[in-house]
């Protein structure tokens, strides 16, 4: 990677961090190139490269003859790895769950019709490891949880569905880690994974879809508890 590339990455990361923190809001005018050059100690070509990268990620609106601005929020690529690298993503947990509510039950229904014995065995191993880990580590649980759901997506034999799953997995991993703060969250997830696995073993699409729907409701309820802090009041 060239020095110019590394310097432009610093600018991109700084902008993404400020956007994520709300320091730069949609419609906010970006300082002119000369000011950015002075701020970051770089050439105009480096600044332009960074601005192009931010525009490609949906965070900047660049128009000929007009001041560059922070783009409307509905254009931001909030799943972008560079954005998530410098931001927690908590603001988007609820929106992610809305997407999962639509996505996950249908995916597991398709997987039930196509899953192979080898893929069932892989799911069993992941589930057994989840049970063995228990509540030891929220990070380990989150990683195994993502692996379980990815293995289901892979069992659809649909490369597009698998890619869609992978596109949300980074934010999903953070969501899962946060949700483990709610007492019993890990145990409930393990229970529903067991129900989903049983339906997949039976190649029962409707049962798998129903179990996944209830699992998603469980996650949604825990996110509400996390947001409101009700679980703290119950301690």
N, CA and C of each residue as an Amber inpcrd file, in Angstrom:
protein
   705
   0.8410000  -1.1950000   0.0000000   0.0000000   0.0000000   0.0000000
   0.8780000   1.2480000   0.0000000   0.5740000   2.2230000  -0.8200000
   1.3940000   3.4180000  -0.9420000   1.2000000   4.3360000   0.2440000
   2.1760000   5.2630000   0.4250000   2.0800000   6.2550000   1.4900000
   0.8550000   7.1170000   1.2840000   0.5930000   7.5070000   0.0250000
  -0.5810000   8.3320000  -0.2600000  -1.8440000   7.6120000   0.1800000
  -1.9270000   6.3130000  -0.0930000  -3.1060000   5.5350000   0.2820000
  -3.2720000   5.5200000   1.7890000  -2.1760000   5.3290000   2.4930000
  -2.2470000   5.2890000   3.9540000  -2.6950000   6.6290000   4.5030000
  -2.2100000   7.7170000   3.9460000  -2.6020000   9.0360000   4.4280000
  -4.0730000   9.3250000   4.1380000  -4.5420000   8.9100000   2.9930000
  -5.9530000   9.1210000   2.6880000  -6.8260000   8.2770000   3.6010000
  -6.3510000   7.0960000   3.9800000  -7.1010000   6.2490000   4.9000000
  -7.2670000   6.9180000   6.2640000  -6.2430000   7.6440000   6.6970000
  -6.3260000   8.3660000   7.9760000  -7.4530000   9.3850000   7.9180000
  -7.5510000  10.0950000   6.8150000  -8.6180000  11.0860000   6.6530000
  -9.9790000  10.4080000   6.6260000 -10.0730000   9.3170000   5.8760000
 -11.3440000   8.5750000   5.7940000 -11.7710000   8.1100000   7.1820000
 -10.8580000   7.5150000   7.9310000 -11.1790000   7.0180000   9.2720000
 -11.6110000   8.1400000  10.2000000 -10.9230000   9.2700000  10.1080000
 -11.2630000  10.4040000  10.9730000 -12.6580000  10.9270000  10.6520000
 -12.9680000  11.0520000   9.3710000 -14.3020000  11.5150000   8.9820000
 -15.3700000  10.5220000   9.4330000 -15.1280000   9.2330000   9.2170000
 -16.1130000   8.2250000   9.6020000 -16.3310000   8.2120000  11.1100000
 -15.2670000   8.4210000  11.8580000 -15.3830000   8.4830000  13.3150000
 -16.2290000   9.6770000  13.7440000 -15.9670000  10.8300000  13.1460000
 -16.7350000  12.0340000  13.4980000 -18.1990000  11.9080000  13.0810000
 -18.4350000  11.2820000  11.9460000 -19.8160000  11.0620000  11.4970000
 -20.5340000  10.1230000  12.4650000 -19.8620000   9.0520000  12.8500000
 -20.4670000   8.0940000  13.7680000 -20.7700000   8.6850000  15.1300000
 -19.9450000   9.6290000  15.5710000 -20.1460000  10.2740000  16.8680000
 -21.1510000  11.4260000  16.8070000 -21.6030000  11.7380000  15.5910000
 -22.5480000  12.8360000  15.4500000 -21.8990000  14.2040000  15.3990000
 -20.5760000  14.2350000  15.3060000 -19.8690000  15.5160000  15.2240000
 -20.0110000  16.1280000  13.8380000 -20.1800000  15.2670000  12.8490000
 -20.4660000  15.7070000  11.4800000 -21.8120000  15.1070000  11.0980000
 -22.8180000  15.9540000  10.9190000 -24.1660000  15.4720000  10.6260000
 -24.5120000  15.6960000   9.1700000 -25.5520000  15.0090000   8.7080000
 -25.9610000  15.1470000   7.3110000 -26.2330000  16.6120000   6.9860000
 -25.7450000  17.0210000   5.8180000 -25.8930000  18.4100000   5.3990000
 -24.7570000  19.3130000   5.8480000 -23.9010000  18.8140000   6.7430000
 -22.7690000  19.6010000   7.2320000 -21.7840000  19.8230000   6.0850000
 -21.3750000  21.0800000   5.9030000 -20.4350000  21.4060000   4.8280000
 -19.0210000  20.9680000   5.2050000 -18.3460000  20.3080000   4.2700000
 -16.9650000  19.8720000   4.4760000 -16.0410000  21.0430000   4.1790000
 -15.0300000  21.2680000   5.0020000 -14.0900000  22.3630000   4.7510000
 -13.4600000  22.2570000   3.3620000 -13.0330000  23.3610000   2.7910000
 -12.4080000  23.3220000   1.4650000 -11.1020000  22.5250000   1.4740000
 -10.6550000  22.1420000   0.2890000  -9.4520000  21.3200000   0.1680000
  -8.2550000  21.9380000   0.8730000  -8.0960000  23.2600000   0.7210000
  -6.9310000  23.9220000   1.3200000  -6.9180000  23.7650000   2.8400000
  -8.1030000  23.8630000   3.4460000  -8.1930000  23.7170000   4.8990000
  -7.9040000  22.2730000   5.3100000  -8.4030000  21.3240000   4.5560000
  -8.1530000  19.9160000   4.8700000  -6.6800000  19.5610000   4.6990000
  -6.0500000  20.1360000   3.6810000  -4.6060000  19.9160000   3.4840000
  -3.8310000  20.3980000   4.6970000  -4.2140000  21.5660000   5.2150000
  -3.5240000  22.1310000   6.3790000  -3.7990000  21.3030000   7.6350000
  -5.0360000  20.8630000   7.8000000  -5.4130000  20.0840000   8.9780000
  -4.6730000  18.7560000   9.0510000  -4.5880000  18.0650000   7.9030000
  -3.9970000  16.7330000   7.8970000  -2.5490000  16.7110000   7.4180000
  -2.0520000  17.8490000   6.9690000  -0.6640000  17.9120000   6.5210000
  -0.3930000  17.0780000   5.2940000  -1.3210000  17.1170000   4.3290000
  -1.1910000  16.3110000   3.1210000  -1.4250000  17.1750000   1.8880000
  -1.2060000  16.5920000   0.7260000  -1.4040000  17.3000000  -0.5310000
  -2.8800000  17.2510000  -0.9460000  -3.2070000  18.0660000  -1.9440000
  -4.5730000  18.0860000  -2.4540000  -4.9650000  16.7190000  -3.0460000
  -4.0140000  16.0480000  -3.6820000  -4.3330000  14.7540000  -4.2890000
  -4.7330000  13.7320000  -3.2340000  -4.1070000  13.7820000  -2.0560000
  -4.4600000  12.8770000  -0.9650000  -5.8580000  13.1890000  -0.4520000
  -6.1630000  14.4820000  -0.2830000  -7.4920000  14.9020000   0.1760000
  -8.5510000  14.4510000  -0.8210000  -8.2820000  14.6490000  -2.1070000
  -9.2640000  14.2680000  -3.1220000  -9.5170000  12.7610000  -3.1180000
  -8.4570000  11.9970000  -2.9190000  -8.6070000  10.5470000  -2.8640000
  -9.5010000  10.1450000  -1.6850000  -9.2720000  10.8020000  -0.5380000
 -10.0890000  10.5070000   0.6420000 -11.5440000  10.8950000   0.4160000
 -11.7610000  12.0420000  -0.2060000 -13.1310000  12.4970000  -0.4610000
 -13.8510000  11.5450000  -1.4210000 -13.1240000  11.0550000  -2.4200000
 -13.7330000  10.0950000  -3.3580000 -14.1200000   8.7980000  -2.6390000
 -13.2420000   8.3640000  -1.7310000 -13.5200000   7.1330000  -0.9870000
 -14.7530000   7.3020000  -0.1020000 -14.8540000   8.4380000   0.5610000
 -16.0100000   8.7040000   1.4240000 -17.2940000   8.8260000   0.6090000
 -17.1760000   9.3990000  -0.5790000 -18.3330000   9.5060000  -1.4590000
 -18.7800000   8.1240000  -1.9230000 -17.8270000   7.2670000  -2.2540000
 -18.1530000   5.9200000  -2.7060000 -18.8330000   5.1080000  -1.6130000
 -18.5160000   5.4130000  -0.3520000 -19.1380000   4.7300000   0.7750000
 -20.4940000   5.3370000   1.1330000 -20.8680000   6.4110000   0.4300000
 -22.1720000   7.0220000   0.6470000 -22.2090000   8.0910000   1.7130000
 -21.0490000   8.4850000   2.2420000 -21.0430000   9.4330000   3.3540000
 -20.8820000  10.8850000   2.9180000 -20.4870000  11.1160000   1.6890000
 -20.3250000  12.4910000   1.1940000 -21.1410000  12.6990000  -0.0680000
 -21.6310000  13.9340000  -0.2140000 -22.2760000  14.3670000  -1.4560000
 -21.3430000  15.3650000  -2.1180000 -20.8310000  14.9810000  -3.2810000
 -19.9120000  15.8520000  -4.0130000 -20.5810000  16.2720000  -5.3080000
 -20.7760000  17.5720000  -5.4780000 -21.4140000  18.1100000  -6.6820000
 -20.5240000  19.1830000  -7.2800000 -20.3650000  19.1370000  -8.5960000
 -19.5400000  20.1270000  -9.2850000 -20.1220000  21.5190000  -9.0570000
 -19.2750000  22.4200000  -8.5810000 -19.6980000  23.8000000  -8.3790000
 -20.3880000  24.0510000  -7.0580000 -20.5600000  23.0120000  -6.2220000
 -21.2040000  23.1680000  -4.9150000 -20.2710000  22.6530000  -3.8270000
 -20.4910000  23.1270000  -2.6100000 -19.6770000  22.6730000  -1.4780000
 -19.9590000  21.2060000  -1.1880000 -18.9090000  20.4680000  -0.8950000
 -19.0740000  19.0710000  -0.5110000 -19.7440000  19.0060000   0.8570000
 -20.7200000  18.1010000   1.0050000 -21.4700000  17.9930000   2.2550000
 -21.5230000  16.5500000   2.7390000 -21.8110000  16.3980000   4.0390000
 -22.1010000  15.0690000   4.5630000 -23.4280000  14.6340000   3.9560000
 -23.4520000  13.4620000   3.3840000 -24.6230000  12.9870000   2.6380000
 -25.7980000  12.6990000   3.5740000 -27.0060000  12.6580000   3.0210000
 -28.1730000  12.2530000   3.8220000 -27.9440000  10.8660000   4.4180000
 -28.4620000  10.6700000   5.6040000 -28.2130000   9.4370000   6.3490000
 -28.6700000   8.1930000   5.5990000 -29.7210000   8.3270000   4.7980000
 -30.2280000   7.1460000   4.0980000 -29.3280000   6.6980000   2.9560000
 -28.2350000   7.4180000   2.7200000 -27.2590000   7.0070000   1.7120000
 -26.0130000   6.3780000   2.3340000 -25.8830000   6.4830000   3.6530000
 -24.6850000   5.9600000   4.3030000 -24.6300000   4.4360000   4.2020000
 -23.4390000   3.9190000   3.8980000 -23.2210000   2.4750000   3.8930000
 -22.7970000   2.0680000   5.3080000 -23.7710000   1.9190000   6.1860000
 -23.4670000   1.7130000   7.6000000 -22.8710000   0.3380000   7.8940000
 -22.9260000  -0.5710000   6.9190000 -22.2970000  -1.8780000   7.0870000
 -20.8590000  -1.8860000   6.5690000 -20.4090000  -0.7400000   6.0790000
 -19.0520000  -0.6470000   5.5450000 -18.0330000  -1.0000000   6.6400000
 -17.0890000  -1.9020000   6.3660000 -16.1160000  -2.3200000   7.3860000
 -15.3200000  -1.1630000   7.9720000 -14.9620000  -0.1750000   7.1450000
 -14.1990000   0.9640000   7.6510000 -15.0300000   1.7930000   8.6250000
 -16.3300000   1.9130000   8.3530000 -17.2130000   2.6530000   9.2640000
 -17.3510000   1.9110000  10.5920000 -17.5530000   0.5980000  10.5190000
 -17.7240000  -0.1860000  11.7400000 -16.4250000  -0.3080000  12.5250000
 -15.2960000  -0.1680000  11.8350000 -14.0060000  -0.2610000  12.5280000
 -13.8260000   0.8700000  13.5310000 -14.4290000   2.0310000  13.2500000
 -14.2400000   3.1940000  14.1280000 -15.5340000   3.5840000  14.8440000
 -16.5930000   2.7960000  14.6920000 -17.8680000   3.0740000  15.3550000
 -18.4720000   1.7770000  15.8790000 -19.1520000   1.8700000  17.0110000
 -19.7320000   0.6760000  17.6200000 -20.9110000   0.1130000  16.8560000
 -21.6860000   0.9820000  16.2150000 -22.8320000   0.5330000  15.4450000
 -24.1070000   0.3630000  16.2390000 -24.0900000   0.7170000  17.5500000
 -25.2680000   0.5070000  18.3970000 -26.5100000   1.2000000  17.8470000
 -26.3210000   2.3320000  17.2100000 -27.4460000   3.0910000  16.6670000
 -28.2480000   2.2790000  15.6550000 -27.6000000   1.2990000  15.0390000
 -28.2340000   0.5440000  13.9610000 -28.6680000  -0.8590000  14.3750000
 -28.5550000  -1.1940000  15.6710000 -28.9320000  -2.5330000  16.1230000
 -30.4050000  -2.8360000  15.8390000 -31.2840000  -1.8790000  16.1270000
 -32.7100000  -2.1040000  15.9240000 -33.0270000  -2.2710000  14.4440000
 -32.4000000  -1.4560000  13.6050000 -32.6140000  -1.5760000  12.1610000
 -32.0710000  -2.9060000  11.6420000 -30.9470000  -3.3260000  12.1750000
 -30.3990000  -4.6310000  11.8040000 -31.3920000  -5.7330000  12.1660000
 -32.0070000  -5.6200000  13.3470000 -32.9310000  -6.6570000  13.7660000
 -34.1630000  -6.7060000  12.8700000 -34.6170000  -5.5530000  12.4080000
 -35.7300000  -5.5400000  11.4500000 -35.3670000  -6.3410000  10.2000000
 -34.1290000  -6.1610000   9.7450000 -33.6700000  -6.8960000   8.5620000
 -33.5820000  -8.3940000   8.8530000 -33.0720000  -8.7380000  10.0310000
 -32.9550000 -10.1490000  10.3890000 -34.3300000 -10.8060000  10.5390000
 -35.2980000 -10.0540000  11.0660000 -36.6550000 -10.5970000  11.2010000
 -37.2120000 -11.0320000   9.8450000 -36.8890000 -10.2740000   8.8110000
 -37.3580000 -10.6080000   7.4610000 -36.5220000 -11.7080000   6.8250000
 -35.2370000 -11.6810000   7.0890000 -34.2610000 -12.4980000   6.3670000
 -34.1150000 -13.9130000   6.9330000 -33.8670000 -14.0020000   8.2340000
 -33.4490000 -15.2680000   8.8380000 -34.5170000 -16.3750000   8.7650000
 -35.7970000 -16.1000000   9.0660000 -36.7750000 -17.2000000   8.9970000
 -36.9120000 -17.7900000   7.5950000 -36.9000000 -16.9330000   6.5870000
 -37.0300000 -17.4480000   5.2260000 -35.7920000 -18.2370000   4.8090000
 -34.6360000 -17.7730000   5.2100000 -33.3840000 -18.4650000   4.8710000
 -33.3720000 -19.8690000   5.4590000 -33.7560000 -19.9990000   6.7280000
 -33.7160000 -21.3270000   7.3490000 -34.7680000 -22.2520000   6.7320000
 -35.8750000 -21.6780000   6.2740000 -36.8900000 -22.4920000   5.5980000
 -36.3350000 -23.0880000   4.2980000 -35.6080000 -22.2630000   3.5490000
 -34.9780000 -22.7440000   2.3160000 -33.9090000 -23.7820000   2.6370000
 -33.1290000 -23.5020000   3.6880000 -32.0540000 -24.4230000   4.0710000
 -32.6010000 -25.7920000   4.4460000 -33.7680000 -25.8310000   5.0680000
 -34.3500000 -27.1120000   5.4930000 -34.6010000 -28.0400000   4.3110000
 -34.8660000 -27.4780000   3.1610000 -35.1210000 -28.2870000   1.9580000
 -33.8430000 -28.7270000   1.2600000 -32.7260000 -28.0860000   1.5870000
 -31.5070000 -28.3210000   0.8160000 -30.3170000 -28.8000000   1.6440000
 -30.4180000 -28.7080000   2.9600000 -29.2630000 -28.9920000   3.8210000
 -28.7990000 -30.4380000   3.6580000 -27.4860000 -30.6090000   3.6080000
 -26.8960000 -31.9430000   3.4690000 -26.5780000 -32.5250000   4.8460000
 -26.3130000 -33.8180000   4.8770000 -25.9290000 -34.4630000   6.1350000
 -24.6380000 -33.8520000   6.6850000 -23.7190000 -33.5330000   5.8010000
 -22.4590000 -32.9190000   6.2230000 -22.7040000 -31.5680000   6.8640000
 -23.6070000 -30.7890000   6.2860000 -23.9170000 -29.4720000   6.8490000
 -24.6610000 -29.5910000   8.1790000 -25.5170000 -30.6040000   8.3040000
 -26.1800000 -30.8640000   9.5880000 -25.1420000 -31.1660000  10.6590000
 -24.1640000 -31.9670000  10.3010000 -23.1090000 -32.3180000  11.2620000
 -22.3170000 -31.0850000  11.6750000 -22.0460000 -30.1890000  10.7310000
 -21.3330000 -28.9530000  11.0620000 -22.1440000 -28.1100000  12.0350000
 -23.4520000 -28.0110000  11.7840000 -24.3280000 -27.2540000  12.6830000
 -24.3620000 -27.8740000  14.0730000 -24.3750000 -29.2100000  14.1390000
 -24.3550000 -29.8880000  15.4430000 -23.0880000 -29.5300000  16.2190000
 -21.9470000 -29.5460000  15.5240000 -20.6760000 -29.2450000  16.1880000
 -20.6490000 -27.8270000  16.7300000 -21.1560000 -26.8780000  15.9370000
 -21.1930000 -25.4880000  16.4000000 -22.1110000 -25.3650000  17.6090000
 -23.2690000 -26.0290000  17.5360000 -24.2310000 -25.9690000  18.6340000
 -23.6520000 -26.5980000  19.8980000 -22.9700000 -27.7140000  19.7530000
 -22.3530000 -28.3680000  20.9130000 -21.2870000 -27.4820000  21.5370000
 -20.5290000 -26.7890000  20.6830000 -19.5040000 -25.8790000  21.2070000
 -20.1510000 -24.7080000  21.9260000 -21.2730000 -24.2090000  21.3910000
 -22.0140000 -23.1420000  22.0680000 -22.4500000 -23.5930000  23.4610000
 -22.9810000 -24.7920000  23.5500000 -23.4340000 -25.3030000  24.8480000
 -22.2610000 -25.5070000  25.7990000 -21.1400000 -25.9680000  25.2710000
 -19.9690000 -26.2200000  26.1090000 -19.3850000 -24.9290000  26.6600000
 -19.4360000 -23.8560000  25.8400000 -18.8830000 -22.5700000  26.2690000
 -19.7550000 -21.9200000  27.3380000 -21.0760000 -22.1690000  27.2640000
 -21.9800000 -21.5810000  28.2420000 -21.9000000 -20.0730000  28.2530000
 -21.7030000 -19.5050000  29.4270000 -21.6450000 -18.0400000  29.5770000
 -20.2220000 -17.5510000  29.8290000 -19.2290000 -18.3330000  29.3940000
 -17.8350000 -17.9850000  29.6820000 -17.4200000 -16.6640000  29.0570000
 -17.7460000 -16.4480000  27.8040000 -17.2720000 -15.2640000  27.0970000
 -18.3160000 -14.7780000  26.1060000 -18.6760000 -13.4890000  26.1920000
 -19.6390000 -12.9440000  25.2380000 -19.0540000 -12.9060000  23.8330000
 -17.7350000 -12.7220000  23.7190000 -17.0950000 -12.6860000  22.3970000
 -17.1250000 -14.0680000  21.7430000 -16.8190000 -15.0980000  22.5190000
 -16.8440000 -16.4530000  21.9770000 -18.2620000 -16.8220000  21.5870000
 -19.2170000 -16.4690000  22.4380000 -20.6160000 -16.7560000  22.1130000
 -21.0250000 -16.0600000  20.8220000 -20.6630000 -14.7890000  20.6890000
 -21.0380000 -14.0320000  19.4890000 -20.4380000 -14.6530000  18.2370000
 -19.1720000 -15.0660000  18.3110000 -18.5160000 -15.6790000  17.1500000
 -19.1940000 -16.9880000  16.7570000 -19.4950000 -17.8210000  17.7570000
 -20.1410000 -19.0990000  17.4720000 -21.5730000 -18.9040000  16.9800000
 -22.2410000 -17.9170000  17.5300000 -23.6080000 -17.6150000  17.0970000
 -23.6140000 -17.2260000  15.6210000 -22.6860000 -16.3560000  15.2410000
 -22.5900000 -15.9460000  13.8340000 -22.2640000 -17.1530000  12.9550000
 -21.3610000 -18.0240000  13.4280000 -21.0160000 -19.2290000  12.6630000
 -22.2340000 -20.1120000  12.4340000 -23.0710000 -20.2410000  13.4670000
 -24.2680000 -21.0790000  13.3570000 -25.2050000 -20.5440000  12.2820000
 -25.4690000 -19.2450000  12.3270000 -26.3850000 -18.6430000  11.3530000
 -25.7680000 -18.6240000   9.9520000 -24.4400000 -18.4770000   9.8810000
 -23.7960000 -18.5110000   8.5690000 -23.8900000 -19.9020000   7.9530000
 -23.7260000 -20.9270000   8.7910000 -23.8140000 -22.2930000   8.2890000
 -25.2140000 -22.5710000   7.7360000 -26.2320000 -21.9720000   8.3540000
 -27.5980000 -22.1130000   7.8400000 -27.7070000 -21.4410000   6.4730000
 -27.1810000 -20.2240000   6.3640000 -27.2210000 -19.5150000   5.0820000
 -26.4660000 -20.2910000   4.0090000 -25.3310000 -20.8810000   4.3830000
 -24.5490000 -21.6570000   3.4220000 -25.3280000 -22.8810000   2.9480000
 -26.1650000 -23.4410000   3.8220000 -26.9270000 -24.6480000   3.4860000
 -28.0210000 -24.3780000   2.4550000 -28.3180000 -23.1120000   2.1780000
 -29.2920000 -22.8070000   1.1230000 -28.7020000 -23.0520000  -0.2640000
 -27.3590000 -23.1630000  -0.3400000 -26.6650000 -23.2890000  -1.6290000
 -26.9850000 -22.1080000  -2.5400000 -27.1920000 -20.9630000  -1.9280000
 -27.5020000 -19.7330000  -2.6570000 -26.4200000 -18.7120000  -2.3120000
 -25.5410000 -18.4600000  -3.2650000 -24.4000000 -17.5770000  -3.0110000
 -24.8280000 -16.1580000  -2.6670000 -25.9450000 -15.7040000  -3.2190000
 -26.4190000 -14.3450000  -2.9390000 -26.9000000 -14.2530000  -1.4940000
 -27.6700000 -15.2420000  -1.0440000 -28.1380000 -15.2360000   0.3420000
 -26.9640000 -15.2950000   1.3160000 -25.9540000 -16.0940000   0.9830000
 -24.7780000 -16.1870000   1.8520000 -24.0310000 -14.8550000   1.8980000
 -23.9150000 -14.2070000   0.7540000 -23.2450000 -12.9030000   0.7120000
 -24.0210000 -11.8580000   1.5140000 -25.3520000 -11.9180000   1.4200000
 -26.1760000 -10.9950000   2.2100000 -25.9650000 -11.2330000   3.7030000
 -25.8900000 -12.5060000   4.0880000 -25.6220000 -12.8110000   5.4960000
 -24.2760000 -12.2420000   5.9170000 -23.2550000 -12.4640000   5.0920000
 -21.9150000 -11.9970000   5.4430000 -21.8510000 -10.4710000   5.5440000
 -22.6760000  -9.7880000   4.7570000 -22.6480000  -8.3220000   4.7690000
 -23.1500000  -7.7460000   6.0950000 -23.9780000  -8.5080000   6.8180000
 -24.4970000  -8.0060000   8.0940000 -23.8110000  -8.6510000   9.3000000
 -22.8870000  -9.5700000   9.0440000 -22.3260000 -10.3570000  10.1520000
 -21.4660000  -9.5330000  11.1050000 -20.7520000  -8.5370000  10.5880000
 -19.9010000  -7.7350000  11.4640000 -20.7440000  -6.9500000  12.4680000
 -21.7750000  -6.2710000  11.9700000 -22.6720000  -5.5520000  12.8750000
 -23.4420000  -6.5400000  13.7420000 -23.8140000  -7.6780000  13.1620000
 -24.5240000  -8.6960000  13.9190000 -23.7060000  -9.2380000  15.0760000
 -22.4170000  -9.3940000  14.8880000 -21.5460000  -9.8730000  15.9640000
 -21.5470000  -8.8800000  17.1270000 -21.5260000  -7.5970000  16.8100000
 -21.5480000  -6.5730000  17.8610000 -22.8950000  -6.5550000  18.5820000
 -23.9500000  -6.7330000  17.8000000 -25.2850000  -6.7840000  18.3830000
 -25.3930000  -7.9360000  19.3790000 -24.8770000  -9.0930000  18.9910000
 -24.9400000 -10.2770000  19.8540000 -24.1340000 -10.0630000  21.1360000
 -22.9420000  -9.4810000  21.0120000 -22.1310000  -9.2280000  22.1940000
 -22.8580000  -8.3070000  23.1580000 -23.4720000  -7.2640000  22.6400000
 -24.1910000  -6.3120000  23.4900000 -25.3600000  -6.9910000  24.1900000
 -26.0790000  -7.8520000  23.4640000 -27.2770000  -8.4920000  24.0120000
 -26.9590000  -9.4510000  25.1530000 -25.7260000  -9.9580000  25.2250000
 -25.3760000 -10.8920000  26.2940000 -25.3970000 -10.2340000  27.6650000
 -25.4650000  -8.8960000  27.6930000 -25.5690000  -8.1970000  28.9750000
 -26.9130000  -8.4690000  29.6450000 -27.9180000  -8.8630000  28.8600000
 -29.2400000  -9.1690000  29.4060000 -29.1990000 -10.5680000  30.0090000
 -29.5200000 -10.7210000  31.2930000 -29.4490000 -12.0460000  31.9300000
 -30.2610000 -13.0990000  31.1760000 -29.6540000 -14.2520000  30.9670000
 -30.3260000 -15.3700000  30.3090000 -30.2990000 -15.3240000  28.7950000
 -29.7150000 -14.2900000  28.2200000 -29.7230000 -14.1420000  26.7620000
 -29.0070000 -15.3070000  26.0770000 -27.8520000 -15.6910000  26.5870000
 -27.0900000 -16.7670000  25.9660000 -27.8440000 -18.0880000  26.0740000
 -28.4040000 -18.3590000  27.2530000 -29.1450000 -19.6100000  27.4440000
 -30.3590000 -19.6850000  26.5090000 -31.0430000 -18.5610000  26.3450000
 -32.2030000 -18.5540000  25.4440000 -31.7780000 -18.7620000  23.9900000
 -30.6780000 -18.1480000  23.6020000 -30.1810000 -18.3240000  22.2390000
 -29.8280000 -19.7930000  21.9880000 -29.1690000 -20.4140000  22.9650000
 -28.7990000 -21.8210000  22.8210000 -30.0480000 -22.6960000  22.6930000
 -31.0740000 -22.3950000  23.4860000 -32.3160000 -23.1670000  23.4140000
 -32.9190000 -23.0830000  22.0130000 -33.0330000 -21.8740000  21.4730000
 -33.6680000 -21.7340000  20.1650000 -32.8070000 -22.3030000  19.0470000
 -31.4970000 -22.2160000  19.2110000 -30.6270000 -22.8710000  18.2280000
 -30.8970000 -24.3760000  18.2060000 -31.1270000 -24.9480000  19.3960000
 -31.4340000 -26.3700000  19.4590000 -32.7360000 -26.7130000  18.7410000
 -33.7320000 -25.8490000  18.8930000 -35.0110000 -26.0700000  18.2110000
 -34.8570000 -25.9440000  16.6860000 -34.0640000 -24.9730000  16.2780000
 -33.8160000 -24.7760000  14.8400000 -33.0660000 -25.9740000  14.2720000
 -32.0570000 -26.4330000  14.9980000 -31.2770000 -27.5830000  14.5440000
 -32.1570000 -28.8250000  14.4090000 -33.0330000 -29.0480000  15.3810000
 -33.9220000 -30.2140000  15.3210000 -34.8110000 -30.1570000  14.0740000
 -35.3410000 -28.9850000  13.7680000 -36.1930000 -28.8440000  12.5850000
 -35.3920000 -29.0770000  11.3060000 -34.1450000 -28.6270000  11.2900000
 -33.3000000 -28.8550000  10.1110000 -32.9750000 -30.3380000   9.9690000
 -32.7220000 -31.0090000  11.0750000 -32.4610000 -32.4520000  11.0270000
 -33.6600000 -33.2060000  10.4560000 -34.8550000 -32.7050000  10.7640000
 -36.0900000 -33.3240000  10.2630000 -36.4500000 -32.8530000   8.8590000
 -35.6450000 -31.9180000   8.3300000 -35.9410000 -31.2980000   7.0200000
 -37.3600000 -30.7240000   7.0080000 -37.7220000 -30.0920000   8.1150000
 -39.0620000 -29.5340000   8.3000000 -39.0030000 -28.0180000   8.1560000
 -39.2470000 -27.5240000   6.9380000 -39.1450000 -26.1020000   6.6600000
 -40.0500000 -25.2370000   7.5140000 -41.3530000 -25.5340000   7.6110000
 -42.2430000 -24.7020000   8.4300000 -41.8220000 -24.6470000   9.8960000
 -41.3840000 -25.7900000  10.4450000 -40.9490000 -25.8130000  11.8430000
 -39.6740000 -24.9960000  12.0270000 -38.7700000 -25.1040000  11.0630000
 -37.5230000 -24.3390000  11.1320000 -37.8130000 -22.8440000  11.0650000
 -38.7080000 -22.4630000  10.1720000 -39.0650000 -21.0520000  10.0350000
 -39.7310000 -20.5270000  11.3010000 -40.6180000 -21.3390000  11.8940000
 -41.2920000 -20.9220000  13.1240000 -40.2950000 -20.7760000  14.2710000
 -39.3660000 -21.7220000  14.3910000 -38.3700000 -21.6560000  15.4650000
 -37.4670000 -20.4430000  15.2990000 -37.0770000 -20.1780000  14.0630000
 -36.2330000 -19.0050000  13.8190000 -36.9990000 -17.7240000  14.1140000
 -38.2810000 -17.6880000  13.7640000 -39.0850000 -16.5100000  14.0660000
 -39.1570000 -16.2410000  15.5560000 -39.3020000 -17.2940000  16.3500000
 -39.3350000 -17.1300000  17.8050000 -37.9640000 -16.7300000  18.3450000
 -36.9170000 -17.2580000  17.7380000 -35.5550000 -16.8570000  18.1130000
 -35.3470000 -15.3710000  17.8430000 -35.8230000 -14.9100000  16.6890000
 -35.6890000 -13.4920000  16.3610000 -36.5020000 -12.6260000  17.3260000
 -37.6630000 -13.1020000  17.7470000 -38.4560000 -12.3570000  18.7310000
 -37.7110000 -12.2640000  20.0550000 -37.0560000 -13.3630000  20.4270000
 -36.2480000 -13.3560000  21.6440000 -35.1600000 -12.2910000  21.5740000
 -34.4550000 -12.2450000  20.4420000 -33.3840000 -11.2570000  20.2730000
 -33.9620000  -9.8440000  20.2940000 -35.0940000  -9.6560000  19.6420000
 -35.7320000  -8.3410000  19.5950000 -36.1280000  -7.8710000  20.9990000
 -36.6670000  -8.7760000  21.7920000 -37.0530000  -8.4240000  23.1610000
 -35.8330000  -8.0510000  24.0000000 -34.7350000  -8.7620000  23.7880000
 -33.5250000  -8.4600000  24.5460000 -32.9290000  -7.1210000  24.1360000
 -33.0430000  -6.7820000  22.8690000 -32.5790000  -5.4720000  22.4320000
 -33.4040000  -4.3580000  23.0770000 -34.6990000  -4.5950000  23.2310000
 -35.5450000  -3.6070000  23.9070000 -35.1120000  -3.4540000  25.3590000
 -34.8420000  -4.5800000  26.0170000 -34.3640000  -4.5260000  27.4010000
 -33.0360000  -3.7840000  27.4880000 -32.1870000  -4.0340000  26.5000000
 -30.8790000  -3.3830000  26.4760000 -31.0330000  -1.8780000  26.3170000
 -31.9550000  -1.4660000  25.4440000 -32.1720000  -0.0450000  25.1730000
 -32.8020000   0.6690000  26.3630000 -33.7890000   0.0270000  26.9830000
 -34.5120000   0.6640000  28.0850000 -33.8270000   0.4970000  29.4270000
 -32.9420000  -0.5030000  29.5130000 -32.2760000  -0.7670000  30.7910000
 -33.1440000  -1.5050000  31.7840000 -34.2710000  -2.1110000  31.3310000
 -35.1580000  -2.8370000  32.2430000 -34.4510000  -3.9730000  32.9520000
 -33.5200000  -4.6120000  32.2600000 -32.8290000  -5.7530000  32.8680000
 -32.0040000  -5.3160000  34.0690000 -31.5700000  -4.0330000  34.0870000
 -30.8170000  -3.5200000  35.2310000 -31.7210000  -3.3340000  36.4430000
 -32.9730000  -2.9280000  36.1760000 -33.9260000  -2.7160000  37.2540000
 -34.3030000  -4.0160000  37.9260000 -34.1940000  -5.1340000  37.1760000
 -34.6120000  -6.4240000  37.7150000 -33.5150000  -7.0960000  38.5410000
 -32.3030000  -6.5430000  38.4420000 -31.1930000  -7.1670000  39.1820000
 -31.3260000  -6.9050000  40.6780000
